[in-house]
Amino acid sequence: MSFPKVNVENIKKNLLNIGTINSGNLGYNRLAFSSEEKKANEWLQDQLNNLNLSVYEDSVGNVHGRLGSLDKPAIAFGSHLDTVKNGGLYDGALGVIVGLECLRVLKENGYSGVPLELISFVGEEANPLGGTFGSRATAGLINDGDLSDDELEKYNLNMSKIKEARKSNNDYLSFLELHIEQGSVLETTNNQIGIVTAIAGISRMHVHVFGKASHSGTTPMNVRNDALVSAASIIQQVSERATKQNNDIVATVGKLEVFPNSENVVPGDVQLTIEVRGSDWKEMKEFEQQLIDWMKANHQVEIEVGVQKYPNTLSEKVQQAIESACKVSKVNYHYMVSGANHDANSLTRLTDAGMIFIPSKDGLSHHPDEYSSWEDIEVGANVMLQTILELSKKVS
C-alpha cells in the first residue's frame, strides 16, 4: 500500500499550540516537571485519544500512545516536550509532534503492520534529577541510591515508581527520534537530513581553584594570589588545547563561581566546571588527563569528577533504514555525530535506536531565536514516516 505524505500544516498547528503552553515572556518555558510540561503532555494525550489509540501515562509521567496490539513489541519513536529556560519552539517538541502526525497518517490510511508507539519523555532537559530522566527511567538506567528520597519526593516520585516505568528488551523492536540538529553542520554542508551515527560522551570535572582573598586597594599586584586570574588561565588552556585536537573533542567552561565575588576584594576562591564531549572515550580521557596534569603543575587546584556519560554508537540497522527513506524521498543526507545528548541515547540500552536531524538556522538552539524552516520540517517528517515504514518492512 502506498501512503500519502504528512500534512505540514497539521505539524505547524500542533507545534504552535504546544508553544502556547508556556510561562515567562522570553522564549519558551516548559521546564522539566513544571505545570507547563504536565499541561503539554495532557494536551498530547488528548490528541492521541482523538486518534482512538491506546494511550497511557506511566508511573514517572512519560506519555505513550500506541497503534496496534499491546501484546507485541513495537517500533517506538518520540522525544520530549520540556524546554530549557527561555528556550526555543522546536527542541524536543518537534520530534513529538512529527511522531503524532506520522501516527495520524498511518492510522487514517489503514496501517496494519507491527505496532507503533509514540513516547513523550519527561524531564529531558537538565534538571535536579538529571537530564533525560524519563528515558533513563524507561531504560532502567536509574538505580537504587542514584537519587535521594528527599529529591524524588519533591517531584512526587520514588524508586518504586521509577522501577515500575522500566521497559524490557522485548518491548520495542527499535526506537527513532527526529530532532533539530542544534548545530550548523547540515546548513554548512547543504544537506537536508542528518543520519546520526553516534551520540557524544560527556565528561565533567569540577575544579576548585585556590587563591587568597585580600583588599583590592592595598594588595600590590606582585604579591597577589588571585584565584580568578588562575581560573582565567585554566579556561584559556581548555579552549586552546581542545582547538588543537585532531578529533571531534569539544571542551567548555560554562559554569563559574567566584568567591567572595565583591568589587573590592581580590578573589580568593573560584569554582568552575570543565565539560568535555566527544565520540571516543579514550581520546576524551587522554585529553582530560593532560589538562589535569597541567592544572596541578601550574595552579593550586582540587579536582572532582562529575557526570560521566559514555559515547554511544547508534544502530546501523536504523541508520540504513533512514538512508533508504532518504533515497526513496530523493533527499540528500549526511552521516554525523550528535554533540548533544538525547533520549535516543537512553533507548540504546533497550533496542536498536537511531536519530534523524533536520537543519537548525545558524546552528542556534536553547535560545528564543531557534528556528527550522517549515520546508525542512516537512522533508524531515516525510523521511521519518518513510523510515517507520522501512523498519516495519524488516519485521513484518
Secondary structure as GFF3:
##gff-version 3
##sequence-region A 1 396
A	DSSP	alpha_helix	8	19	.	.	.	ID=ss1
A	DSSP	alpha_helix	35	50	.	.	.	ID=ss2
A	DSSP	beta_strand	54	57	.	.	.	ID=ss3
A	DSSP	beta_strand	63	67	.	.	.	ID=ss4
A	DSSP	beta_strand	74	80	.	.	.	ID=ss5
A	DSSP	alpha_helix	93	108	.	.	.	ID=ss6
A	DSSP	beta_strand	116	121	.	.	.	ID=ss7
A	DSSP	alpha_helix	133	138	.	.	.	ID=ss8
A	DSSP	alpha_helix	149	153	.	.	.	ID=ss9
A	DSSP	alpha_helix	159	164	.	.	.	ID=ss10
A	DSSP	beta_strand	172	180	.	.	.	ID=ss11
A	DSSP	alpha_helix	185	189	.	.	.	ID=ss12
A	DSSP	beta_strand	193	199	.	.	.	ID=ss13
A	DSSP	beta_strand	201	210	.	.	.	ID=ss14
A	DSSP	beta_strand	214	215	.	.	.	ID=ss15
A	DSSP	three_ten_helix	221	223	.	.	.	ID=ss16
A	DSSP	alpha_helix	227	243	.	.	.	ID=ss17
A	DSSP	beta_strand	250	259	.	.	.	ID=ss18
A	DSSP	beta_strand	265	266	.	.	.	ID=ss19
A	DSSP	beta_strand	269	278	.	.	.	ID=ss20
A	DSSP	alpha_helix	281	298	.	.	.	ID=ss21
A	DSSP	beta_strand	301	309	.	.	.	ID=ss22
A	DSSP	beta_strand	312	313	.	.	.	ID=ss23
A	DSSP	alpha_helix	316	328	.	.	.	ID=ss24
A	DSSP	beta_strand	333	338	.	.	.	ID=ss25
A	DSSP	alpha_helix	343	347	.	.	.	ID=ss26
A	DSSP	beta_strand	352	358	.	.	.	ID=ss27
A	DSSP	three_ten_helix	361	363	.	.	.	ID=ss28
A	DSSP	alpha_helix	374	395	.	.	.	ID=ss29
###
